[in-house]
């Protein structure tokens, strides 16, 4: 569905079809863009491994920390290839705590990275890279562009489009204005949205979920 069609469906569902409207096109457009992002965060709808600006990072020798693209929700795979090399090495995702436990001194070690840490806005390699190369990512992300013109469409499968209106209804009926606020309608719309896309995972749980801890043998002294 196009943005124009989504706004029309919202107006039908909100019983807001006669101008002057209770809810402006600008407000409804903003809520629909929120809906697409919220759906992507909850259900991880957009997988990307081809958009260079998002999925490819030029790694410089001696530099271990890089900016993560603002659209990235989580990283499902990372691989590092040394410049001029023919094979890439898949990196495992971990945390500073785990590296401190298994590889004390990793912050100052130089070598070819075999792990990475994903913070909200940063990607940190598990050692200082001794060679330049390319970090290639597969990610779940939010849309790269907002819907703005009437012909724009959401960057998710068409089967999800109608449910986006439920988030816009939730936001509309939550406006603190006696003329439009309706907690019951807002709650019903939010439930319908959640039925399709699930609950939002909090940041700590998502970080724990996406982190793949390394498998290593531990020495046991008897």
Buried (B, 14 or more C-beta within 10 A) or exposed (E): BBBBBBBBBBBEBBEBEEEEBBBEBEBBBBBBBBBBBBBBBBBBBBEBEEBEEBBBBEBEEEEBEBEBBEBBBBBBBBBBBBEEEEEBBEBBBBBEEBBEEBBEEBBEBEEBBBBBBBEEEEBBBBBBBBBBBBBBBBBBBBBBEBBEEEEBBBBBEEEBBBBBBBBBBBBBBBBEEEEBEBEEBBEBBBEBBBEBBEEEBEEEEBBEEBBEEBEEEEEEEE
